[in-house]
């Protein structure tokens, strides 16, 4: 079994969400400088996709993890510190 799949079985959805958010915050500056505008996909705190469109990132992420609650997608260089209203959750 791949290392990523083994890790996912050991954590709850809430732990997964917090881990992905921590990693996204940690990577934010580096990604903004090196990959501004690119979409980044995280699963269990690991970068699993980096593409120019969110659709391409989501497609790669679905292959690795079909459960959208296990992943996080963000755009490098975008300010996510302001509160936003989310109208939809999930990646399909």
C-alpha positions, 0 to 999 in steps of 0.5 A: 500500500502506498505511503499516502494511503497508509497515512490517510487511514490513520487520521480523521477528516478533521485531523486531515483538514487541519493538517492540510491547512497548516501545510498550506499556510506554511507553503503560502509564501514559498508558493507565492514567490515561485509558483504565483497563479498556479493551483496547488492540491494537498492530500494529507499534508503533501503536495500532490498536484500543481497545475495552471487550472483548478480543474487539472488539479482536481482531476489529479487529486481524484485519482489519488483520493476520491473523497474530496474531504481529504484534500485542499486546493489553493491558488499560490499568491492569493490572499486567503486571510480574508473571510469568504462565503463558501457556496459549495463544498467538494470538488465535483 
